């Protein structure tokens, strides 16, 4: 029967060894082994997250950036990717889009390098745990980083690069899934939100070719929402996508309009010519905190030996603000829709590869068991039965203590991204956001709306 096991105290093992009166030439290596293997993986940077999240909740993004930079050494070389991801996220929210892209580019380059490297020869990581490996990011994390970079480039007015990074999402997902066997591919194989952004970006460019591409992107985004996001994550196509698809379809022809109308029968059709007479404001709301990883483990007995298998599992983080409405000149103009289910994607992505995680953990536990048996036999041969017993205690303790799940993850991600749009007549307008269901508001100030011009507003809530 499998049982939960509490790791024996290191001091108790040492006291037992002293009472045994064994020679130091045997005890010293065993004690050194136990001490080294039982030391936890460096995790000081994880202690930063409560403070970083509190600063973000208060809108103190510059302070959050400074705190992360101050503690760069606490992340260490193995967590370089997480350092750059956390830094890039806070810089993005701080409105420092160029600096944010530099951090994200550094993270992405290292993630790409680690993805292509073979880790099968890393004996230490296999023998102890995955925390000894550099963190390469989850598959979905390597994709979301491109969404952030696309939005950064939009805010910098660089539409060409914005489209480059939006397109990279599909390319990267396709590449990632080619590395897995046919029966082990991720459910997360296309990103509807990135596709929807591509459609909006193409439309902003305005040429005939761009409008054609906008239609294709909006149609594909709708298909991904209908066949993938709605089924796997409970997120349907946002209203703004339907509106954009109808506009793009009107440019293409009557057959395309008819098809779009069947999917979005209640959304008014606005042609590109009519739309160009007004200003367009898009709103991106990063809401809540993405799930965090916790350890799940099983400890059991194999004969007289202890065996532990540990694996990560995501746990949801509760938050109060789940949505937002845009107020223009004091009146509700639109309610944002869920567009990117980051948290559900994370959980589904990890669930997809749990078989791979379990297989590796079980193999590692078997290797530790074999090493423990050899250690006990050698100790018994050199020092007798008592030495063998001590070796078994040390081996069991080390095997249990060192089997740790890799709980690293991009903890500054939101749980979901909401998206919406408002079309306004030219002139000055005051813009506010009302958070739901809390009722709090955020003043986005006054904007001068120009016909045919598009602007993005990005904001975040943590709690």
C-alpha positions as a printed Julia matrix, in Angstrom:
463×3 Matrix{Float64}:
   0.0    0.0     0.0
   1.24   3.49   -0.83
   1.74   5.7     2.2
   2.6    9.29    2.87
   6.03   9.62    4.41
   7.65  12.35    6.44
  11.35  12.79    5.71
  13.55  11.8     8.7
  15.34  14.69   10.34
  18.92  15.17    9.24
  20.0   15.55   12.87
  18.47  12.19   13.82
  20.47  10.43   11.12
  23.69  12.03   12.34
  22.94  11.08   15.97
  22.29   7.49   14.91
  25.61   7.42   13.1
  27.48   8.72   16.13
  25.9    6.11   18.39
  26.9    3.42   15.93
  30.56   4.29   16.4
  31.35   3.83   12.73
  34.61   5.01   11.26
  34.63   8.51    9.77
  35.85   7.17    6.44
  32.37   5.67    5.95
  30.15   8.2     7.72
  31.68  11.31    6.2
  30.84  10.48    2.59
  27.33   9.41    3.56
  26.7   12.57    5.58
  28.12  14.76    2.83
  25.91  13.03    0.29
  22.82  13.51    2.44
  23.61  17.16    3.12
  24.25  17.96   -0.53
  21.22  16.15   -1.88
  18.79  17.42    0.73
  19.59  21.06    0.09
  16.57  22.59   -1.65
  16.86  24.09   -5.08
  17.56  27.83   -5.08
  14.2   29.51   -4.8
  14.86  32.94   -3.32
  13.37  34.63   -6.36
  10.0   33.01   -5.63
   9.83  35.01   -2.42
   9.61  38.17   -4.56
   6.23  37.35   -6.1
   3.95  38.5    -3.24
   5.69  41.9    -3.23
   5.78  42.15   -7.03
   2.08  41.31   -7.22
   1.24  43.86   -4.52
   3.15  46.53   -6.41
   1.41  45.6    -9.65
  -1.99  45.72   -7.95
  -1.17  49.26   -6.81
   0.06  50.26  -10.29
   3.63  50.59   -9.0
   5.19  48.97  -12.03
   8.45  50.96  -11.95
   9.02  49.8    -8.38
   8.27  46.22   -9.41
  10.82  46.5   -12.23
  13.44  47.87   -9.83
  12.77  45.07   -7.34
  13.17  42.36   -9.98
  16.37  43.94  -11.28
  17.77  44.24   -7.76
  17.28  40.52   -7.2
  18.57  39.28  -10.53
  21.24  37.19   -8.79
  18.52  35.41   -6.79
  17.09  34.06  -10.03
  20.47  32.64  -10.98
  21.62  31.29  -14.31
  19.16  28.38  -14.26
  16.23  30.8   -14.05
  17.47  33.39  -16.55
  14.34  32.86  -18.66
  12.01  33.58  -15.73
  13.97  36.7   -14.79
  13.61  38.15  -18.28
   9.93  37.13  -18.52
   9.06  38.76  -15.18
  11.07  41.85  -16.08
   9.51  42.12  -19.53
   6.0   41.76  -18.13
   6.38  44.54  -15.58
   8.07  46.8   -18.15
   5.13  46.17  -20.48
   2.62  47.24  -17.84
   4.83  50.23  -17.01
   4.5   51.39  -20.63
   8.2   50.93  -21.33
   7.57  48.93  -24.44
  11.01  49.08  -26.02
  12.72  47.89  -22.83
  10.04  45.24  -22.42
  10.78  43.87  -25.87
  14.49  43.67  -25.09
  13.76  41.57  -22.02
  11.29  39.36  -23.89
  13.74  38.94  -26.79
  16.44  37.76  -24.37
  14.01  35.3   -22.78
  12.8   34.03  -26.14
  16.31  33.51  -27.49
  17.27  31.44  -24.45
  13.99  29.48  -24.59
  14.64  28.63  -28.24
  18.17  27.5   -27.43
  17.01  25.29  -24.58
  14.15  23.83  -26.62
  16.56  22.54  -29.25
  19.17  21.26  -26.78
  19.15  17.62  -25.76
  19.0   17.09  -22.01
  19.27  13.32  -22.06
  22.92  13.53  -21.08
  22.26  15.59  -17.98
  22.95  12.86  -15.42
  22.67  15.15  -12.39
  19.19  16.33  -13.34
  18.03  12.79  -14.03
  19.5   11.49  -10.77
  18.2   14.3    -8.54
  15.4   16.44  -10.06
  14.57  18.81  -12.9
  15.33  21.88  -10.79
  18.98  21.38  -11.69
  18.16  22.12  -15.32
  17.85  25.61  -16.8
  14.19  26.58  -17.04
  13.15  26.61  -20.7
   9.52  27.61  -20.18
   6.29  25.79  -20.84
   5.22  25.52  -24.47
   2.39  27.99  -23.95
   4.75  30.44  -22.22
   7.04  30.51  -25.25
   3.96  31.45  -27.3
   2.45  34.09  -24.98
   5.75  35.97  -25.0
   5.13  36.71  -28.7
   1.67  38.11  -27.89
   3.26  40.56  -25.47
   5.87  41.57  -28.03
   3.23  42.1   -30.7
   1.32  44.44  -28.37
   4.56  46.22  -27.47
   5.23  46.96  -31.14
   1.68  48.23  -31.65
   2.21  50.7   -28.84
   5.51  51.72  -30.4
   3.73  52.32  -33.72
   5.68  49.58  -35.5
   2.92  47.64  -37.25
   5.33  45.62  -39.37
   6.99  44.05  -36.31
   3.63  43.71  -34.56
   2.5   41.48  -37.41
   5.8   39.58  -37.38
   5.3   38.55  -33.75
   1.61  37.83  -34.13
   2.43  35.51  -37.03
   5.2   33.85  -35.0
   2.57  32.43  -32.66
   1.24  30.03  -35.3
   4.72  29.23  -36.58
   5.97  28.44  -33.1
   2.98  26.27  -32.18
   3.37  24.31  -35.4
   7.08  23.81  -34.74
   6.56  22.74  -31.12
   4.0   20.13  -32.07
   6.23  18.63  -34.75
   8.56  17.56  -31.93
   5.93  15.36  -30.29
   4.58  11.99  -31.37
   1.2   11.99  -33.12
  -0.58  10.73  -30.01
   1.21  13.17  -27.68
   0.66  16.51  -29.39
  -0.65  19.42  -27.32
  -4.31  20.4   -27.35
  -2.97  23.95  -27.53
  -2.02  23.96  -31.21
  -3.49  27.28  -32.39
  -4.11  30.63  -30.71
  -7.35  32.4   -31.55
  -6.43  35.63  -29.75
  -3.19  36.02  -31.72
  -5.11  35.37  -34.94
  -7.69  37.99  -33.98
  -4.91  40.5   -33.28
  -3.42  39.75  -36.69
  -6.73  40.62  -38.31
  -6.91  43.91  -36.42
  -3.3   44.74  -37.29
  -3.79  44.02  -40.99
  -6.92  46.16  -41.04
  -5.0   49.03  -39.47
  -2.5   48.91  -42.34
  -5.32  49.62  -44.78
  -4.08  48.44  -48.2
  -6.19  46.13  -50.34
  -3.79  43.22  -49.75
  -3.86  43.93  -46.02
  -7.65  43.94  -45.96
  -7.65  40.59  -47.73
  -5.25  39.24  -45.1
  -7.41  40.78  -42.37
 -10.39  38.79  -43.61
  -8.4   35.56  -43.69
  -7.07  36.14  -40.16
 -10.48  37.03  -38.74
 -12.09  34.01  -40.38
  -9.38  31.69  -39.02
  -9.67  33.25  -35.57
 -13.41  32.59  -35.59
 -12.83  28.98  -36.56
 -10.27  28.47  -33.77
 -12.62  29.99  -31.2
 -15.51  27.8   -32.36
 -13.67  24.5   -32.75
 -10.93  24.84  -30.16
 -11.19  27.58  -27.55
 -14.93  27.12  -26.92
 -14.56  23.34  -26.66
 -11.36  23.16  -24.59
 -11.45  26.36  -22.54
 -15.04  27.61  -22.6
 -14.12  30.84  -24.44
 -16.23  31.87  -27.45
 -15.45  34.36  -30.19
 -15.54  37.94  -28.8
 -18.08  40.36  -30.26
 -15.33  42.57  -31.69
 -14.12  39.64  -33.79
 -17.58  39.23  -35.3
 -17.72  42.94  -36.1
 -14.29  42.88  -37.73
 -15.1   39.75  -39.71
 -18.25  41.37  -41.14
 -16.32  44.51  -42.1
 -13.58  42.46  -43.75
 -16.17  40.24  -45.48
 -17.91  43.3   -46.93
 -14.63  44.23  -48.58
 -14.29  40.73  -50.01
 -17.77  40.23  -51.49
 -21.38  39.19  -50.96
 -20.64  35.46  -50.52
 -18.2   36.23  -47.72
 -20.73  38.55  -46.08
 -23.37  35.84  -46.22
 -21.04  33.34  -44.54
 -20.03  35.82  -41.84
 -23.67  36.81  -41.25
 -24.59  33.17  -40.61
 -22.01  33.03  -37.81
 -22.75  36.49  -36.36
 -26.4   37.21  -37.21
 -27.0   39.91  -34.58
 -23.9   42.08  -35.08
 -24.4   45.14  -37.32
 -22.34  45.3   -40.49
 -20.12  48.35  -40.8
 -18.18  48.78  -44.05
 -14.53  49.84  -44.13
 -15.57  53.16  -45.68
 -18.01  53.91  -42.85
 -15.54  52.72  -40.26
 -12.83  55.04  -41.56
 -15.0   58.04  -40.66
 -14.63  57.23  -36.97
 -11.77  56.62  -34.57
 -11.16  53.13  -33.24
 -10.09  52.34  -29.67
  -9.09  48.8   -28.72
  -8.89  47.74  -25.07
  -6.75  44.92  -23.68
  -7.34  43.88  -20.07
  -4.86  41.52  -18.4
  -6.95  40.09  -15.54
  -5.96  38.12  -12.46
  -3.01  35.83  -11.91
  -2.24  32.67  -13.84
  -2.29  29.37  -11.95
   0.82  28.43   -9.97
   2.45  25.02   -9.78
   2.25  22.93   -6.62
   3.79  19.56   -5.9
   1.85  16.32   -5.86
   3.75  13.25   -4.72
   3.39   9.58   -3.91
   5.63   7.86   -1.39
   5.58   4.1    -1.0
   7.63   1.14    0.03
   9.55  -1.24   -2.19
  10.57  -3.97    0.19
  12.48  -2.15    2.94
  13.2    0.87    0.76
  11.25   4.1     0.32
  10.35   5.3    -3.15
   8.96   8.76   -3.96
   7.54  10.1    -7.2
   6.86  13.87   -7.41
   5.21  15.83  -10.21
   3.85  19.37  -10.7
   0.2   20.35  -10.86
  -1.36  23.75  -11.45
  -3.51  25.39   -8.77
  -5.87  28.25   -9.64
  -5.36  31.62   -7.95
  -8.55  33.42   -6.95
  -9.1   37.06   -7.9
 -12.01  39.49   -7.66
 -11.89  41.57  -10.86
 -12.97  39.27  -13.67
 -14.09  41.77  -16.29
 -14.34  45.41  -17.31
 -16.59  47.88  -19.1
 -15.44  50.91  -21.07
 -17.15  54.22  -20.31
 -16.98  57.01  -22.87
 -18.03  60.44  -21.64
 -19.62  58.76  -18.62
 -21.69  56.22  -20.56
 -21.01  52.48  -20.96
 -19.75  51.97  -24.5
 -18.76  48.3   -24.45
 -18.07  45.32  -22.22
 -14.84  43.45  -22.87
 -15.02  39.74  -23.68
 -12.68  36.96  -22.6
 -10.27  36.42  -25.48
  -7.17  34.57  -24.25
  -7.74  31.92  -21.51
  -4.14  31.88  -20.26
  -4.89  29.93  -17.08
  -6.94  27.17  -18.72
  -4.35  26.88  -21.49
  -1.61  26.47  -18.87
  -3.51  23.75  -17.05
  -4.46  21.89  -20.22
  -0.91  22.21  -21.56
   0.56  20.63  -18.42
  -2.13  17.95  -18.35
  -1.22  17.07  -21.95
   2.33  16.2   -21.03
   1.72  14.57  -17.66
   2.38  11.14  -19.15
   5.85  12.32  -20.15
   6.37  13.83  -16.68
   5.22  10.68  -14.89
   7.42   8.44  -17.03
  10.5   10.53  -16.28
   9.72  10.74  -12.54
   9.18   6.98  -12.3
  12.42   6.27  -14.16
  14.28   8.66  -11.85
  12.77   7.02   -8.77
  13.9    3.64  -10.08
  17.42   4.93  -10.59
  17.51   6.27   -7.01
  16.23   2.96   -5.7
  18.96   1.06   -7.53
  21.61   3.47   -6.22
  20.23   3.08   -2.69
  20.49  -0.7    -2.88
  24.1   -0.5    -4.07
  24.95   2.04   -1.35
  23.55  -0.21    1.39
  25.33  -3.28    0.08
  28.67  -1.52   -0.11
  28.26   0.02    3.35
  27.31  -3.34    4.85
  30.32  -4.99    3.22
  32.69  -2.34    4.58
  31.22  -1.67    8.01
  28.81  -4.45    8.9
  25.07  -4.63    9.47
  24.87  -1.34   11.37
  26.68   0.49    8.58
  24.27  -1.04    6.11
  21.32   0.13    8.18
  22.72   3.66    8.37
  23.28   3.64    4.62
  19.65   2.6     4.1
  18.46   5.5     6.31
  20.67   7.95    4.45
  19.6    6.55    1.09
  15.89   6.65    1.91
  16.18  10.19    3.26
  18.08  11.4     0.23
  15.74   9.67   -2.21
  12.67  11.25   -0.62
  14.19  14.68   -0.01
  15.7   15.1    -3.46
  12.63  14.02   -5.41
  11.15  17.47   -5.94
   8.77  18.52   -8.67
   9.82  21.43  -10.83
   7.43  24.16   -9.73
   8.91  26.98  -11.76
   6.51  28.94  -13.95
   5.88  32.44  -15.32
   4.04  33.78  -12.27
   3.53  37.36  -13.51
   1.19  36.17  -16.27
  -2.53  37.0   -16.07
  -5.18  34.33  -15.79
  -6.94  35.64  -18.87
  -6.87  38.48  -21.37
 -10.07  40.37  -22.23
 -10.53  42.33  -25.43
 -12.96  44.89  -26.8
 -13.37  47.91  -29.06
 -15.16  51.23  -29.26
 -15.77  53.3   -32.4
 -16.07  57.04  -31.7
 -16.79  60.18  -33.73
 -13.9   62.6   -34.15
 -13.25  64.94  -31.24
 -12.29  64.8   -27.58
 -13.66  62.1   -25.32
 -13.01  61.04  -21.74
 -12.33  57.35  -21.23
 -12.84  55.33  -18.05
 -12.86  51.65  -17.21
 -15.28  50.14  -14.71
 -14.15  46.84  -13.24
 -16.64  44.06  -12.65
 -17.98  42.84  -10.36
 -16.1   45.06   -7.88
 -17.33  48.37   -9.33
 -13.95  50.11   -9.09
 -12.92  52.46  -11.87
  -9.76  53.48  -13.68
  -9.45  56.85  -15.42
  -7.7   56.55  -18.78
  -7.91  60.29  -19.42
  -9.0   62.35  -22.38
  -8.34  61.27  -25.94
  -8.44  63.21  -29.19
 -10.15  60.9   -31.67
  -9.24  61.25  -35.33
 -11.12  59.6   -38.22
  -9.53  56.38  -39.45
  -7.03  56.24  -36.59
  -6.66  53.32  -34.18
  -5.35  53.34  -30.65
  -4.76  50.55  -28.12
  -5.3   50.87  -24.37
  -3.68  48.23  -22.17
  -4.3   47.8   -18.47
  -3.92  45.14  -15.8
  -5.65  44.01  -12.61
  -4.17  41.46  -10.21
  -6.7   41.05   -7.41
